[in-house]
């Protein structure tokens, strides 16, 4: 049975391309939940890897993409 698209890479080593995309997404203020979907990794995995690399992700309780409420 195939894994859901949202976690297709769960448990796999991170590639250089994925790490570069993670940095780009963070710079674009994309929320961790969206990054998770785009990279096919669980949100916890995205948050952990970002923390290990010192990448600051947008707060979970703020609107994404610089939108104002």
PDB file with one MODEL, atoms N, CA, C and O in Angstrom:
MODEL        1
ATOM      1  N   UNK A   1       0.843  -1.182   0.000  1.00  0.00           N
ATOM      2  CA  UNK A   1       0.000   0.000   0.000  1.00  0.00           C
ATOM      3  C   UNK A   1       0.891   1.249   0.000  1.00  0.00           C
ATOM      4  O   UNK A   1       1.838   1.339   0.782  1.00  0.00           O
ATOM      5  N   UNK A   2       0.593   2.185  -0.854  1.00  0.00           N
ATOM      6  CA  UNK A   2       1.382   3.412  -0.971  1.00  0.00           C
ATOM      7  C   UNK A   2       1.056   4.365   0.172  1.00  0.00           C
ATOM      8  O   UNK A   2      -0.077   4.427   0.650  1.00  0.00           O
ATOM      9  N   UNK A   3       2.071   5.102   0.595  1.00  0.00           N
ATOM     10  CA  UNK A   3       1.873   6.113   1.632  1.00  0.00           C
ATOM     11  C   UNK A   3       1.099   7.293   1.062  1.00  0.00           C
ATOM     12  O   UNK A   3       1.205   7.588  -0.129  1.00  0.00           O
ATOM     13  N   UNK A   4       0.319   7.971   1.905  1.00  0.00           N
ATOM     14  CA  UNK A   4      -0.336   9.191   1.434  1.00  0.00           C
ATOM     15  C   UNK A   4       0.706  10.172   0.916  1.00  0.00           C
ATOM     16  O   UNK A   4       1.830  10.219   1.416  1.00  0.00           O
ATOM     17  N   UNK A   5       0.332  10.944  -0.075  1.00  0.00           N
ATOM     18  CA  UNK A   5       1.241  11.902  -0.700  1.00  0.00           C
ATOM     19  C   UNK A   5       1.862  12.845   0.323  1.00  0.00           C
ATOM     20  O   UNK A   5       2.998  13.289   0.152  1.00  0.00           O
ATOM     21  N   UNK A   6       1.113  13.154   1.396  1.00  0.00           N
ATOM     22  CA  UNK A   6       1.601  14.121   2.379  1.00  0.00           C
ATOM     23  C   UNK A   6       2.756  13.594   3.229  1.00  0.00           C
ATOM     24  O   UNK A   6       3.453  14.388   3.862  1.00  0.00           O
ATOM     25  N   UNK A   7       2.978  12.281   3.262  1.00  0.00           N
ATOM     26  CA  UNK A   7       4.092  11.737   4.050  1.00  0.00           C
ATOM     27  C   UNK A   7       4.887  10.706   3.258  1.00  0.00           C
ATOM     28  O   UNK A   7       5.458   9.782   3.838  1.00  0.00           O
ATOM     29  N   UNK A   8       4.926  10.856   1.961  1.00  0.00           N
ATOM     30  CA  UNK A   8       5.588   9.875   1.096  1.00  0.00           C
ATOM     31  C   UNK A   8       7.077   9.719   1.395  1.00  0.00           C
ATOM     32  O   UNK A   8       7.654   8.672   1.102  1.00  0.00           O
ATOM     33  N   UNK A   9       7.703  10.734   1.970  1.00  0.00           N
ATOM     34  CA  UNK A   9       9.138  10.691   2.264  1.00  0.00           C
ATOM     35  C   UNK A   9       9.438  10.483   3.747  1.00  0.00           C
ATOM     36  O   UNK A   9      10.584  10.621   4.175  1.00  0.00           O
ATOM     37  N   UNK A  10       8.418  10.155   4.525  1.00  0.00           N
ATOM     38  CA  UNK A  10       8.615   9.948   5.968  1.00  0.00           C
ATOM     39  C   UNK A  10       9.644   8.853   6.203  1.00  0.00           C
ATOM     40  O   UNK A  10       9.576   7.779   5.606  1.00  0.00           O
ATOM     41  N   UNK A  11      10.585   9.139   7.071  1.00  0.00           N
ATOM     42  CA  UNK A  11      11.599   8.157   7.425  1.00  0.00           C
ATOM     43  C   UNK A  11      12.767   8.067   6.463  1.00  0.00           C
ATOM     44  O   UNK A  11      13.753   7.392   6.759  1.00  0.00           O
ATOM     45  N   UNK A  12      12.682   8.726   5.327  1.00  0.00           N
ATOM     46  CA  UNK A  12      13.773   8.731   4.351  1.00  0.00           C
ATOM     47  C   UNK A  12      14.776   9.826   4.711  1.00  0.00           C
ATOM     48  O   UNK A  12      14.400  10.843   5.294  1.00  0.00           O
ATOM     49  N   UNK A  13      16.030   9.627   4.372  1.00  0.00           N
ATOM     50  CA  UNK A  13      17.013  10.697   4.609  1.00  0.00           C
ATOM     51  C   UNK A  13      16.660  11.943   3.793  1.00  0.00           C
ATOM     52  O   UNK A  13      16.117  11.853   2.692  1.00  0.00           O
ATOM     53  N   UNK A  14      16.974  13.081   4.352  1.00  0.00           N
ATOM     54  CA  UNK A  14      16.734  14.347   3.653  1.00  0.00           C
ATOM     55  C   UNK A  14      17.769  14.496   2.544  1.00  0.00           C
ATOM     56  O   UNK A  14      18.950  14.209   2.742  1.00  0.00           O
ATOM     57  N   UNK A  15      17.319  14.945   1.382  1.00  0.00           N
ATOM     58  CA  UNK A  15      18.227  15.197   0.267  1.00  0.00           C
ATOM     59  C   UNK A  15      18.677  16.658   0.288  1.00  0.00           C
ATOM     60  O   UNK A  15      18.064  17.496   0.948  1.00  0.00           O
ATOM     61  N   UNK A  16      19.732  16.944  -0.427  1.00  0.00           N
ATOM     62  CA  UNK A  16      20.202  18.341  -0.525  1.00  0.00           C
ATOM     63  C   UNK A  16      19.131  19.231  -1.147  1.00  0.00           C
ATOM     64  O   UNK A  16      18.951  20.381  -0.746  1.00  0.00           O
ATOM     65  N   UNK A  17      18.423  18.682  -2.132  1.00  0.00           N
ATOM     66  CA  UNK A  17      17.375  19.442  -2.795  1.00  0.00           C
ATOM     67  C   UNK A  17      16.251  19.781  -1.809  1.00  0.00           C
ATOM     68  O   UNK A  17      15.737  20.900  -1.812  1.00  0.00           O
ATOM     69  N   UNK A  18      15.871  18.813  -0.968  1.00  0.00           N
ATOM     70  CA  UNK A  18      14.827  19.068   0.022  1.00  0.00           C
ATOM     71  C   UNK A  18      15.272  20.112   1.040  1.00  0.00           C
ATOM     72  O   UNK A  18      14.488  20.977   1.431  1.00  0.00           O
ATOM     73  N   UNK A  19      16.522  20.031   1.465  1.00  0.00           N
ATOM     74  CA  UNK A  19      17.040  21.011   2.423  1.00  0.00           C
ATOM     75  C   UNK A  19      17.039  22.410   1.813  1.00  0.00           C
ATOM     76  O   UNK A  19      16.706  23.385   2.487  1.00  0.00           O
ATOM     77  N   UNK A  20      17.410  22.506   0.552  1.00  0.00           N
ATOM     78  CA  UNK A  20      17.394  23.803  -0.131  1.00  0.00           C
ATOM     79  C   UNK A  20      15.965  24.331  -0.230  1.00  0.00           C
ATOM     80  O   UNK A  20      15.719  25.518  -0.015  1.00  0.00           O
ATOM     81  N   UNK A  21      15.027  23.448  -0.557  1.00  0.00           N
ATOM     82  CA  UNK A  21      13.626  23.864  -0.650  1.00  0.00           C
ATOM     83  C   UNK A  21      13.096  24.295   0.720  1.00  0.00           C
ATOM     84  O   UNK A  21      12.343  25.264   0.810  1.00  0.00           O
ATOM     85  N   UNK A  22      13.482  23.586   1.790  1.00  0.00           N
ATOM     86  CA  UNK A  22      13.067  23.951   3.139  1.00  0.00           C
ATOM     87  C   UNK A  22      13.530  25.373   3.457  1.00  0.00           C
ATOM     88  O   UNK A  22      12.762  26.171   3.997  1.00  0.00           O
ATOM     89  N   UNK A  23      14.770  25.688   3.127  1.00  0.00           N
ATOM     90  CA  UNK A  23      15.299  27.036   3.365  1.00  0.00           C
ATOM     91  C   UNK A  23      14.543  28.081   2.544  1.00  0.00           C
ATOM     92  O   UNK A  23      14.250  29.169   3.040  1.00  0.00           O
ATOM     93  N   UNK A  24      14.230  27.752   1.297  1.00  0.00           N
ATOM     94  CA  UNK A  24      13.482  28.679   0.439  1.00  0.00           C
ATOM     95  C   UNK A  24      12.076  28.919   0.984  1.00  0.00           C
ATOM     96  O   UNK A  24      11.610  30.057   1.046  1.00  0.00           O
ATOM     97  N   UNK A  25      11.409  27.837   1.376  1.00  0.00           N
ATOM     98  CA  UNK A  25      10.063  27.968   1.918  1.00  0.00           C
ATOM     99  C   UNK A  25      10.065  28.815   3.185  1.00  0.00           C
ATOM    100  O   UNK A  25       9.182  29.651   3.379  1.00  0.00           O
ATOM    101  N   UNK A  26      11.054  28.601   4.042  1.00  0.00           N
ATOM    102  CA  UNK A  26      11.153  29.380   5.275  1.00  0.00           C
ATOM    103  C   UNK A  26      11.369  30.863   4.954  1.00  0.00           C
ATOM    104  O   UNK A  26      10.764  31.731   5.583  1.00  0.00           O
ATOM    105  N   UNK A  27      12.221  31.145   3.987  1.00  0.00           N
ATOM    106  CA  UNK A  27      12.484  32.531   3.593  1.00  0.00           C
ATOM    107  C   UNK A  27      11.232  33.194   3.015  1.00  0.00           C
ATOM    108  O   UNK A  27      11.060  34.408   3.124  1.00  0.00           O
ATOM    109  N   UNK A  28      10.361  32.389   2.399  1.00  0.00           N
ATOM    110  CA  UNK A  28       9.118  32.902   1.827  1.00  0.00           C
ATOM    111  C   UNK A  28       7.970  32.927   2.836  1.00  0.00           C
ATOM    112  O   UNK A  28       6.831  33.223   2.476  1.00  0.00           O
ATOM    113  N   UNK A  29       8.271  32.615   4.102  1.00  0.00           N
ATOM    114  CA  UNK A  29       7.285  32.640   5.182  1.00  0.00           C
ATOM    115  C   UNK A  29       6.137  31.654   4.953  1.00  0.00           C
ATOM    116  O   UNK A  29       4.987  31.940   5.287  1.00  0.00           O
ATOM    117  N   UNK A  30       6.455  30.505   4.387  1.00  0.00           N
ATOM    118  CA  UNK A  30       5.447  29.478   4.165  1.00  0.00           C
ATOM    119  C   UNK A  30       5.301  28.670   5.451  1.00  0.00           C
ATOM    120  O   UNK A  30       6.303  28.265   6.040  1.00  0.00           O
ATOM    121  N   UNK A  31       4.067  28.431   5.892  1.00  0.00           N
ATOM    122  CA  UNK A  31       3.852  27.732   7.160  1.00  0.00           C
ATOM    123  C   UNK A  31       4.351  26.286   7.124  1.00  0.00           C
ATOM    124  O   UNK A  31       4.362  25.655   6.068  1.00  0.00           O
ATOM    125  N   UNK A  32       4.760  25.769   8.277  1.00  0.00           N
ATOM    126  CA  UNK A  32       5.257  24.395   8.350  1.00  0.00           C
ATOM    127  C   UNK A  32       4.289  23.356   7.785  1.00  0.00           C
ATOM    128  O   UNK A  32       4.728  22.375   7.184  1.00  0.00           O
ATOM    129  N   UNK A  33       2.994  23.551   7.965  1.00  0.00           N
ATOM    130  CA  UNK A  33       2.025  22.575   7.450  1.00  0.00           C
ATOM    131  C   UNK A  33       2.045  22.516   5.923  1.00  0.00           C
ATOM    132  O   UNK A  33       1.879  21.446   5.338  1.00  0.00           O
ATOM    133  N   UNK A  34       2.247  23.653   5.288  1.00  0.00           N
ATOM    134  CA  UNK A  34       2.315  23.693   3.826  1.00  0.00           C
ATOM    135  C   UNK A  34       3.650  23.120   3.349  1.00  0.00           C
ATOM    136  O   UNK A  34       3.697  22.387   2.361  1.00  0.00           O
ATOM    137  N   UNK A  35       4.725  23.455   4.048  1.00  0.00           N
ATOM    138  CA  UNK A  35       6.041  22.892   3.725  1.00  0.00           C
ATOM    139  C   UNK A  35       5.966  21.366   3.801  1.00  0.00           C
ATOM    140  O   UNK A  35       6.492  20.662   2.940  1.00  0.00           O
ATOM    141  N   UNK A  36       5.312  20.878   4.832  1.00  0.00           N
ATOM    142  CA  UNK A  36       5.148  19.446   5.016  1.00  0.00           C
ATOM    143  C   UNK A  36       4.496  18.796   3.798  1.00  0.00           C
ATOM    144  O   UNK A  36       4.967  17.771   3.307  1.00  0.00           O
ATOM    145  N   UNK A  37       3.437  19.385   3.327  1.00  0.00           N
ATOM    146  CA  UNK A  37       2.742  18.845   2.155  1.00  0.00           C
ATOM    147  C   UNK A  37       3.616  18.902   0.908  1.00  0.00           C
ATOM    148  O   UNK A  37       3.651  17.952   0.126  1.00  0.00           O
ATOM    149  N   UNK A  38       4.313  20.003   0.723  1.00  0.00           N
ATOM    150  CA  UNK A  38       5.142  20.162  -0.477  1.00  0.00           C
ATOM    151  C   UNK A  38       6.345  19.217  -0.495  1.00  0.00           C
ATOM    152  O   UNK A  38       6.777  18.772  -1.559  1.00  0.00           O
ATOM    153  N   UNK A  39       6.878  18.916   0.684  1.00  0.00           N
ATOM    154  CA  UNK A  39       8.033  18.024   0.752  1.00  0.00           C
ATOM    155  C   UNK A  39       7.650  16.563   0.981  1.00  0.00           C
ATOM    156  O   UNK A  39       8.491  15.670   0.874  1.00  0.00           O
ATOM    157  N   UNK A  40       6.378  16.325   1.296  1.00  0.00           N
ATOM    158  CA  UNK A  40       5.932  14.960   1.541  1.00  0.00           C
ATOM    159  C   UNK A  40       6.489  14.383   2.822  1.00  0.00           C
ATOM    160  O   UNK A  40       6.822  13.200   2.898  1.00  0.00           O
ATOM    161  N   UNK A  41       6.585  15.241   3.839  1.00  0.00           N
ATOM    162  CA  UNK A  41       7.119  14.819   5.140  1.00  0.00           C
ATOM    163  C   UNK A  41       6.161  15.253   6.238  1.00  0.00           C
ATOM    164  O   UNK A  41       5.465  16.258   6.097  1.00  0.00           O
ATOM    165  N   UNK A  42       6.121  14.496   7.337  1.00  0.00           N
ATOM    166  CA  UNK A  42       5.272  14.911   8.463  1.00  0.00           C
ATOM    167  C   UNK A  42       5.696  16.281   9.002  1.00  0.00           C
ATOM    168  O   UNK A  42       6.870  16.644   8.936  1.00  0.00           O
ATOM    169  N   UNK A  43       4.745  17.025   9.527  1.00  0.00           N
ATOM    170  CA  UNK A  43       5.036  18.356  10.075  1.00  0.00           C
ATOM    171  C   UNK A  43       6.116  18.269  11.148  1.00  0.00           C
ATOM    172  O   UNK A  43       7.016  19.109  11.184  1.00  0.00           O
ATOM    173  N   UNK A  44       6.040  17.262  12.025  1.00  0.00           N
ATOM    174  CA  UNK A  44       7.047  17.122  13.080  1.00  0.00           C
ATOM    175  C   UNK A  44       8.449  16.971  12.501  1.00  0.00           C
ATOM    176  O   UNK A  44       9.416  17.498  13.053  1.00  0.00           O
ATOM    177  N   UNK A  45       8.554  16.252  11.393  1.00  0.00           N
ATOM    178  CA  UNK A  45       9.848  16.063  10.740  1.00  0.00           C
ATOM    179  C   UNK A  45      10.380  17.387  10.189  1.00  0.00           C
ATOM    180  O   UNK A  45      11.570  17.683  10.301  1.00  0.00           O
ATOM    181  N   UNK A  46       9.492  18.170   9.600  1.00  0.00           N
ATOM    182  CA  UNK A  46       9.875  19.483   9.066  1.00  0.00           C
ATOM    183  C   UNK A  46      10.342  20.396  10.201  1.00  0.00           C
ATOM    184  O   UNK A  46      11.363  21.072  10.080  1.00  0.00           O
ATOM    185  N   UNK A  47       9.599  20.410  11.288  1.00  0.00           N
ATOM    186  CA  UNK A  47       9.957  21.264  12.425  1.00  0.00           C
ATOM    187  C   UNK A  47      11.284  20.830  13.048  1.00  0.00           C
ATOM    188  O   UNK A  47      12.110  21.665  13.416  1.00  0.00           O
ATOM    189  N   UNK A  48      11.477  19.520  13.160  1.00  0.00           N
ATOM    190  CA  UNK A  48      12.723  19.005  13.736  1.00  0.00           C
ATOM    191  C   UNK A  48      13.920  19.359  12.868  1.00  0.00           C
ATOM    192  O   UNK A  48      14.936  19.841  13.369  1.00  0.00           O
ATOM    193  N   UNK A  49      13.802  19.120  11.561  1.00  0.00           N
ATOM    194  CA  UNK A  49      14.922  19.397  10.654  1.00  0.00           C
ATOM    195  C   UNK A  49      15.228  20.895  10.630  1.00  0.00           C
ATOM    196  O   UNK A  49      16.394  21.291  10.645  1.00  0.00           O
ATOM    197  N   UNK A  50      14.200  21.716  10.595  1.00  0.00           N
ATOM    198  CA  UNK A  50      14.425  23.165  10.605  1.00  0.00           C
ATOM    199  C   UNK A  50      15.166  23.568  11.876  1.00  0.00           C
ATOM    200  O   UNK A  50      16.097  24.372  11.822  1.00  0.00           O
ATOM    201  N   UNK A  51      14.764  23.022  13.007  1.00  0.00           N
ATOM    202  CA  UNK A  51      15.435  23.327  14.264  1.00  0.00           C
ATOM    203  C   UNK A  51      16.888  22.886  14.265  1.00  0.00           C
ATOM    204  O   UNK A  51      17.756  23.607  14.757  1.00  0.00           O
ATOM    205  N   UNK A  52      17.163  21.699  13.716  1.00  0.00           N
ATOM    206  CA  UNK A  52      18.532  21.198  13.652  1.00  0.00           C
ATOM    207  C   UNK A  52      19.421  22.099  12.809  1.00  0.00           C
ATOM    208  O   UNK A  52      20.610  22.256  13.088  1.00  0.00           O
ATOM    209  N   UNK A  53      18.831  22.691  11.773  1.00  0.00           N
ATOM    210  CA  UNK A  53      19.594  23.534  10.853  1.00  0.00           C
ATOM    211  C   UNK A  53      19.576  25.015  11.248  1.00  0.00           C
ATOM    212  O   UNK A  53      20.194  25.849  10.586  1.00  0.00           O
ATOM    213  N   UNK A  54      18.867  25.330  12.327  1.00  0.00           N
ATOM    214  CA  UNK A  54      18.778  26.725  12.751  1.00  0.00           C
ATOM    215  C   UNK A  54      17.909  27.565  11.840  1.00  0.00           C
ATOM    216  O   UNK A  54      18.079  28.782  11.759  1.00  0.00           O
ATOM    217  N   UNK A  55      16.975  26.921  11.154  1.00  0.00           N
ATOM    218  CA  UNK A  55      16.060  27.627  10.249  1.00  0.00           C
ATOM    219  C   UNK A  55      14.830  28.023  11.048  1.00  0.00           C
ATOM    220  O   UNK A  55      14.197  27.187  11.694  1.00  0.00           O
ATOM    221  N   UNK A  56      14.503  29.286  10.999  1.00  0.00           N
ATOM    222  CA  UNK A  56      13.332  29.781  11.717  1.00  0.00           C
ATOM    223  C   UNK A  56      12.117  29.704  10.805  1.00  0.00           C
ATOM    224  O   UNK A  56      12.097  30.293   9.724  1.00  0.00           O
ATOM    225  N   UNK A  57      11.112  28.977  11.251  1.00  0.00           N
ATOM    226  CA  UNK A  57       9.872  28.879  10.492  1.00  0.00           C
ATOM    227  C   UNK A  57       8.856  29.841  11.071  1.00  0.00           C
ATOM    228  O   UNK A  57       8.906  30.192  12.250  1.00  0.00           O
ATOM    229  N   UNK A  58       7.931  30.263  10.219  1.00  0.00           N
ATOM    230  CA  UNK A  58       6.917  31.206  10.671  1.00  0.00           C
ATOM    231  C   UNK A  58       6.123  30.589  11.813  1.00  0.00           C
ATOM    232  O   UNK A  58       5.903  29.378  11.827  1.00  0.00           O
ATOM    233  N   UNK A  59       5.693  31.394  12.760  1.00  0.00           N
ATOM    234  CA  UNK A  59       4.887  30.863  13.864  1.00  0.00           C
ATOM    235  C   UNK A  59       3.636  30.172  13.333  1.00  0.00           C
ATOM    236  O   UNK A  59       3.058  30.583  12.327  1.00  0.00           O
ATOM    237  N   UNK A  60       3.237  29.121  14.026  1.00  0.00           N
ATOM    238  CA  UNK A  60       2.083  28.344  13.583  1.00  0.00           C
ATOM    239  C   UNK A  60       0.779  29.119  13.690  1.00  0.00           C
ATOM    240  O   UNK A  60      -0.179  28.805  12.984  1.00  0.00           O
ATOM    241  N   UNK A  61       0.720  30.127  14.558  1.00  0.00           N
ATOM    242  CA  UNK A  61      -0.530  30.835  14.790  1.00  0.00           C
ATOM    243  C   UNK A  61      -0.631  32.158  14.026  1.00  0.00           C
ATOM    244  O   UNK A  61      -1.508  32.973  14.312  1.00  0.00           O
ATOM    245  N   UNK A  62       0.247  32.370  13.072  1.00  0.00           N
ATOM    246  CA  UNK A  62       0.212  33.610  12.284  1.00  0.00           C
ATOM    247  C   UNK A  62      -0.261  33.295  10.867  1.00  0.00           C
ATOM    248  O   UNK A  62      -0.049  32.185  10.379  1.00  0.00           O
ATOM    249  N   UNK A  63      -0.899  34.256  10.202  1.00  0.00           N
ATOM    250  CA  UNK A  63      -1.328  34.015   8.830  1.00  0.00           C
ATOM    251  C   UNK A  63      -0.121  33.814   7.915  1.00  0.00           C
ATOM    252  O   UNK A  63       0.898  34.485   8.085  1.00  0.00           O
ATOM    253  N   UNK A  64      -0.221  32.903   6.951  1.00  0.00           N
ATOM    254  CA  UNK A  64       0.903  32.644   6.054  1.00  0.00           C
ATOM    255  C   UNK A  64       1.071  33.710   4.981  1.00  0.00           C
ATOM    256  O   UNK A  64       0.183  34.533   4.755  1.00  0.00           O
ATOM    257  N   UNK A  65       2.210  33.680   4.335  1.00  0.00           N
ATOM    258  CA  UNK A  65       2.503  34.497   3.169  1.00  0.00           C
ATOM    259  C   UNK A  65       2.396  35.993   3.419  1.00  0.00           C
ATOM    260  O   UNK A  65       2.174  36.756   2.479  1.00  0.00           O
ATOM    261  N   UNK A  66       2.548  36.426   4.653  1.00  0.00           N
ATOM    262  CA  UNK A  66       2.524  37.850   4.944  1.00  0.00           C
ATOM    263  C   UNK A  66       1.139  38.471   4.907  1.00  0.00           C
ATOM    264  O   UNK A  66       1.024  39.696   4.867  1.00  0.00           O
ATOM    265  N   UNK A  67       0.073  37.659   4.920  1.00  0.00           N
ATOM    266  CA  UNK A  67      -1.274  38.184   4.888  1.00  0.00           C
ATOM    267  C   UNK A  67      -1.640  38.802   6.230  1.00  0.00           C
ATOM    268  O   UNK A  67      -1.190  38.338   7.278  1.00  0.00           O
ATOM    269  N   UNK A  68      -2.439  39.825   6.196  1.00  0.00           N
ATOM    270  CA  UNK A  68      -2.898  40.470   7.418  1.00  0.00           C
ATOM    271  C   UNK A  68      -4.332  40.039   7.687  1.00  0.00           C
ATOM    272  O   UNK A  68      -5.105  39.797   6.760  1.00  0.00           O
ATOM    273  N   UNK A  69      -4.673  39.947   8.951  1.00  0.00           N
ATOM    274  CA  UNK A  69      -6.057  39.579   9.308  1.00  0.00           C
ATOM    275  C   UNK A  69      -6.834  40.796   9.731  1.00  0.00           C
ATOM    276  O   UNK A  69      -8.013  40.689  10.068  1.00  0.00           O
TER     277      UNK A  69
ENDMDL
END
